[in-house]
Amino acid sequence: MLTEQVHIAVPTAFFEDESLHVQGTISHIRDLYNQGITSVLVSGTTGEQHSLNLREKMELIDGLEQEEELLHQMEIIFGVASIRQKEAEELAKKIRDTKISGMMLGYPPYVIPTQEEALVYTKRLIHLSNKPTILYNNPNRTGFDLSEESVIQLSKIGLVVGIKEAGHMEKVKHIRKGINRDDFHFYAGGEVDLAEKIPYGFDRLSSIAGNVSPVEISQWFQKISMNQFITEQERETIENIMEDVYQGNAIVNLKKILNQKGTPIGICRSPIGNTQ
């Protein structure tokens, strides 16, 4: 199962012509590992997943499969989603026999399946991957909103370890009441309004800002989740990190900062990053 309280949602590296840079992505993961991070999400929640075609996602998995130390020492979660279920199934089958630790299961953007269709989609992908699974509900990006009833039903599947809920905070409180498990977790997507989310039941973090300040963000989350005292210096440090990352487009800012630090993460795929 997935045991880490914080994972870093890593951006995907691209060359200047916007082609996939597998080793650039892995280089960043290795750098996070060297800073003490033990869990990352690849091809996930940085807004780039649906710009990757099936072949590129397969290439990322193949690249990760060569990294025995990282696979052995880290929880590596892979984002599985597609507009077409058939392609998502190929990805799920691909990771089944790998040492990838789990998957984050996203829902098709734009097409807006019914709840019943989404349940069939979810159960099929979990069956094919046979991996611990975090559900990912982000209606603002996809147009589809996984209902409270659907989450409660899916929580009865042992491999479903939690949900990353990017919809309404209040929803988490309602879902918690309907789930008969102590080992089901609620992941906050990024650091915005994080302190406000914890009282609603969010107990884990899918971090964005942790890409540039992994230690500071992890320590801050541990403290606020345990209601520990935050010093003025710590508060100021977090405010500065948040401003650097979230002032404007977060993924553009992340890549700019990482490139300046010497990590070959490259550019974003247009129109993201357009300046004129």
C-alpha positions in Angstrom: 0.0 0.0 0.0 1.0 3.7 -0.2 2.3 4.8 3.1 3.9 8.2 2.5 1.9 11.2 3.8 3.4 13.6 1.1 4.2 12.9 -2.5 5.6 15.4 -5.0 3.7 15.8 -8.3 6.6 16.2 -10.7 6.4 18.1 -13.9 7.3 16.4 -17.2 10.5 17.5 -18.9 10.3 18.6 -22.5 13.0 19.7 -25.0 12.8 23.0 -26.8 10.8 21.5 -29.6 8.3 20.2 -27.0 9.3 16.6 -27.5 9.4 14.4 -24.4 12.7 14.4 -22.4 12.5 11.2 -20.3 15.9 11.5 -18.7 15.2 15.2 -17.7 12.1 14.0 -15.8 14.1 11.2 -14.1 16.9 13.6 -13.3 14.5 15.8 -11.3 13.1 12.7 -9.5 16.6 11.7 -8.6 17.4 15.2 -7.3 14.3 15.0 -5.1 15.4 11.6 -3.8 18.8 13.0 -2.9 17.0 15.7 -0.9 15.2 13.0 1.1 11.9 12.8 -0.7 10.6 9.2 -0.9 7.4 9.6 -2.9 6.6 11.2 -6.3 3.7 11.2 -8.7 4.8 11.0 -12.4 2.5 11.8 -15.4 0.0 13.2 -13.0 -1.4 16.4 -11.6 0.8 19.2 -13.1 -1.7 19.8 -15.9 0.5 18.1 -18.5 -0.9 14.5 -18.4 -3.3 14.9 -21.3 -0.7 16.6 -23.5 1.2 13.3 -23.4 0.1 10.6 -25.9 0.0 6.9 -25.1 3.4 6.3 -26.6 5.0 9.0 -24.6 3.5 7.7 -21.3 4.8 4.3 -22.2 8.3 5.8 -22.7 8.2 7.4 -19.3 7.3 4.0 -17.7 10.1 2.3 -19.7 12.5 5.0 -18.4 11.5 4.6 -14.8 11.9 0.8 -15.1 15.6 1.3 -15.7 16.0 3.2 -12.4 16.3 0.3 -10.0 17.5 2.3 -7.0 14.7 4.9 -7.3 12.0 2.1 -7.8 13.4 0.3 -4.7 13.8 3.3 -2.5 10.8 5.4 -3.4 7.1 5.2 -3.8 6.6 6.1 -7.5 3.0 6.6 -8.4 2.0 6.9 -12.0 -0.9 8.9 -13.3 -3.3 6.8 -15.4 -6.1 8.6 -17.3 -7.1 9.2 -20.9 -10.0 10.5 -22.9 -10.4 7.0 -24.3 -10.7 4.1 -21.8 -8.9 1.8 -24.2 -5.7 3.8 -23.9 -6.1 4.0 -20.2 -6.4 0.3 -20.1 -3.1 -0.1 -22.0 -1.4 2.1 -19.4 -2.9 0.1 -16.5 -1.7 -3.2 -18.1 1.7 -1.7 -18.7 2.3 -0.8 -15.0 0.9 -4.1 -13.6 4.1 -6.0 -13.8 6.5 -3.1 -12.9 7.9 -2.0 -9.6 5.8 1.2 -9.8 4.2 1.5 -6.4 0.7 2.6 -7.4 -1.4 4.7 -9.7 -3.4 7.9 -9.5 -6.5 7.3 -11.5 -7.9 10.3 -13.3 -11.1 10.7 -15.2 -11.6 11.6 -18.9 -11.7 15.3 -19.6 -14.5 16.9 -21.6 -16.5 13.8 -22.4 -18.2 13.8 -19.0 -19.2 10.1 -18.3 -22.1 9.3 -16.1 -21.4 8.1 -12.6 -22.2 4.5 -13.7 -19.8 4.8 -16.6 -17.1 6.2 -14.4 -17.5 3.3 -11.9 -17.1 0.8 -14.7 -14.0 2.7 -16.0 -12.5 2.8 -12.5 -13.1 -0.8 -11.7 -11.7 -1.9 -15.0 -8.4 0.0 -14.6 -7.9 -1.1 -11.0 -8.4 -4.7 -12.1 -5.9 -4.4 -15.0 -3.2 -2.6 -13.0 -3.6 -4.5 -9.7 -1.9 -1.5 -8.0 -2.8 0.6 -4.9 -4.9 3.4 -6.4 -5.6 7.0 -5.5 -8.7 8.3 -7.2 -8.4 11.8 -8.6 -11.4 14.0 -8.8 -10.8 17.4 -10.4 -14.1 18.7 -11.9 -12.6 22.2 -12.7 -10.2 20.6 -15.2 -12.2 17.6 -16.5 -15.8 18.7 -16.3 -16.6 15.5 -14.5 -17.3 15.3 -10.8 -17.1 11.9 -9.0 -20.0 11.8 -6.6 -19.8 11.2 -2.9 -21.8 8.0 -3.4 -19.4 6.8 -6.1 -16.4 7.5 -3.8 -18.0 5.6 -0.9 -18.8 2.6 -3.2 -15.2 2.6 -4.6 -13.7 2.8 -1.1 -15.0 -0.8 -0.6 -12.3 -2.0 -3.1 -9.2 -2.9 -1.1 -6.8 -1.5 -3.6 -8.4 2.0 -3.4 -6.3 3.8 -0.8 -7.8 7.3 -1.0 -8.8 10.2 -3.2 -7.2 13.4 -4.3 -10.2 15.7 -4.1 -9.9 19.0 -6.0 -13.6 19.9 -5.8 -15.4 21.2 -2.8 -13.7 20.8 0.6 -17.0 20.1 2.3 -17.4 17.0 0.2 -14.5 15.3 2.1 -16.3 15.6 5.4 -19.4 14.0 4.0 -17.4 11.1 2.4 -15.5 10.4 5.6 -18.8 9.7 7.4 -19.8 7.1 4.8 -16.5 5.2 4.6 -16.0 2.2 7.0 -12.2 2.2 6.8 -9.4 3.9 8.8 -6.9 3.4 6.1 -8.6 5.6 3.4 -6.9 8.9 2.9 -7.7 12.3 1.5 -5.1 14.1 -0.6 -5.0 17.8 -1.0 -4.0 18.9 -4.5 -1.2 21.5 -4.0 -0.6 23.9 -1.2 -3.3 26.6 -1.8 -5.7 26.8 1.1 -4.0 23.8 2.7 -4.4 24.9 6.3 -8.1 25.4 5.7 -8.5 21.9 4.1 -7.1 19.9 7.0 -10.1 20.4 9.4 -12.3 19.0 6.6 -10.4 15.7 6.8 -7.5 16.1 4.3 -4.7 14.1 5.8 -2.2 13.8 2.9 -0.6 16.1 0.3 0.0 15.9 -3.4 2.5 18.7 -3.5 3.3 21.1 -6.3 5.6 23.6 -4.4 7.6 20.7 -3.1 9.3 20.4 -6.5 11.4 23.5 -5.6 11.4 23.4 -1.8 10.7 19.7 -0.8 12.0 19.8 2.7 10.4 23.0 3.7 7.0 22.0 2.3 7.1 18.5 3.8 8.0 19.9 7.3 5.3 22.6 7.1 2.6 20.1 6.1 3.6 17.8 9.0 3.3 20.6 11.4 0.0 22.0 10.3 -1.5 18.5 10.0 -0.5 17.9 13.6 -1.6 21.4 14.7 1.9 22.2 15.9 3.3 25.8 16.3 4.6 27.5 13.2 7.3 30.1 13.9 7.2 33.5 12.2 10.3 32.6 10.2 8.7 29.3 9.0 5.6 31.2 8.0 7.5 33.7 6.1 9.5 31.0 4.3 6.3 29.3 3.2 4.8 32.5 2.1 7.8 33.3 -0.1 7.7 29.8 -1.6 4.0 30.1 -2.3 4.5 33.4 -4.0 7.3 32.1 -6.2 5.3 29.1 -7.3 1.7 30.3 -7.4 1.9 33.9 -8.6 0.8 33.3 -12.2 1.0 29.9 -13.8 2.4 27.4 -11.3 3.8 24.9 -13.9 5.6 27.7 -15.8 7.0 29.1 -12.6 8.2 25.6 -11.4 10.0 25.0 -14.6 11.7 28.4 -14.6 12.9 27.8 -11.0 14.1 24.3 -11.7 15.9 25.3 -14.9 17.7 28.0 -13.0 18.8 25.5 -10.4 20.3 23.3 -13.1 17.6 20.7 -13.5 17.0 20.1 -17.2 13.2 20.2 -17.0 12.9 22.3 -20.2 9.8 24.2 -21.3 6.0 23.7 -21.2 4.0 22.6 -24.2 2.2 25.6 -25.8 -0.2 27.3 -25.3 1.1 27.0 -21.7 4.1 29.3 -21.4 3.0 31.5 -24.3 4.3 35.0 -23.7 3.1 36.8 -26.8 
